[in-house]
Amino acid sequence: MSLTQHLSTPISSSSSAFVAHSNFISRTKNVSLPAKRFSICKCVAAASQEAQTAYKTTVSRNANMAKLQAGYLFPEISRRRAAHLLKYPDAQVISLGIGDTTEPIPEVITSAMEKRSRALSTLEGYSGYGAEQGEKALRAAIASTFYRNLGIEEDDIFVSDGAKCDLSRLQVVFGADVTIAVQDPSYPVYVDSGVIMGQTGLFQKNDQKFVGIEYMKCTPENGFFPDLSSVSRTDIIFFCSPNNPTGAAATREQLTQLVNFAKDNGSIIVYDSAYAMYASEGLPHSIFEIPGAKEVAIETSSFSKYAGFTGVRLGWTAVPKQLLFSDGFPVAKDFNRIVCTCFNGASNIAQAGGLACLSPEGLKAMHEVIDFYKGNTNIIVETFNSLGFNVYGGENAPYVWVHFPDRSSWDVFSEILEKTHVVTTPGSGFGPAGEGFIRVSAFGHRSNVLEACKRFKQLYK
Ligand SMILES: Cc1ncc(COP(=O)(O)O)c(C=O)c1O
């Protein structure tokens, strides 16, 4: 049963989500959480708030918000984790669920942020608002580090507070009237931001899809690359490689197919390269390595998973000058307008950290962090392989995608949580083609990853 199915279970009581939740749990082997404990877990529904206040404003709810079927996947997982902790207060819960980094930020990077932060306390070193597009030195360093010889220049780079925020700003640029395609499964933000913008129809329970979104199925059968001959034309194509959640990385040939597909259809690719540094040598690390991509693609990326900046917040988006709307207007100019209206620039301290990330020492330190997580990935992959599962991903991304054929992802998620106290992520939360899979994140301390794998072996031996 998927997240959306489970949360759309018909209910009549005011504590709707709790009822749905306990319905779901009761179907999972050996799990019976006492009802009273659920009252502490604040779940999705607004129904309980309705009961608390009689006063209503006269403002109608944004109908697009009402289309969203359930809470965002990761808050839902956190809620279930909290409920689990209430049930087992002494359990040593290990989280390999939400893709949050755990290793400390390398010193060479934090010391640069410390220096910048201290300078803010001096007359000479103080700075207030900076350029919305980011500091020149950082834009130049991003262009030369990630796009050397690819024709992407300093002024094509927009520094941001993270890739997720930029994805939403891009959606504001595109507006409500575009059609979108997403990989299925995919990082939920592409679908949810499209729904919020009004680019879709309603959610259909039968196929677990929103009307109006083109879901490009990515499964083991097609090597996690969509069969483009069966994909309908859309205005925008969201594509993430290396992929969250499947861990698959597209080859040069596959990305060439994608760029040609976009060009033939006059579409724009929004290429999410948040995990590019995890990709092995020989694989493309940017969409702009593909000839012609500058006329059809935008690339968004992030320091989050390279330098542990999930809390610091720093990313960027590259919008080439060559990318034009149908009337010939440059997409970059509209993106610039939105950035200047909706955003006031990334934190100057974070930008100092970003610049340090791109120094020779910073790059070496980031590679060490990435290699550490890749070591975790190997341990997880070997564990599930040794247990006879079909395991995907891992090699070029910090995510391992494990197949549990003919089982509901949420059932597997609950089984693992209940019996091993390990939090994973149910594949169906990333799209209907994720049903039957779970995603295991390699972000975790080594001792926790080893302990989690020991528990997986006990459960599935
Ligand atoms: C594919 C993908 N894109 C973007 C993001 C968000 O990155 P940021 O922390 O820069 O907002 C994530 C975070 O998990 C992700 O997995």
The ligand as a Gaussian input file, in Angstrom:
#p B3LYP/6-31G(d) Opt

LIG

0 1
 C       17.907000      14.706000      -6.109000
 C       17.984000      15.788000      -5.096000
 N       17.923000      17.055000      -5.489000
 C       17.966000      18.057000      -4.609000
 C       18.072000      17.800000      -3.258000
 C       18.058000      18.948000      -2.296000
 O       19.321000      19.471000      -2.126000
 P       19.558000      20.756000      -1.243000
 O       19.953000      20.288000       0.121000
 O       20.662000      21.474000      -1.943000
 O       18.311000      21.553000      -1.223000
 C       18.142000      16.507000      -2.797000
 C       18.227000      16.233000      -1.364000
 O       18.073000      15.155000      -0.869000
 C       18.085000      15.450000      -3.742000
 O       18.122000      14.183000      -3.372000

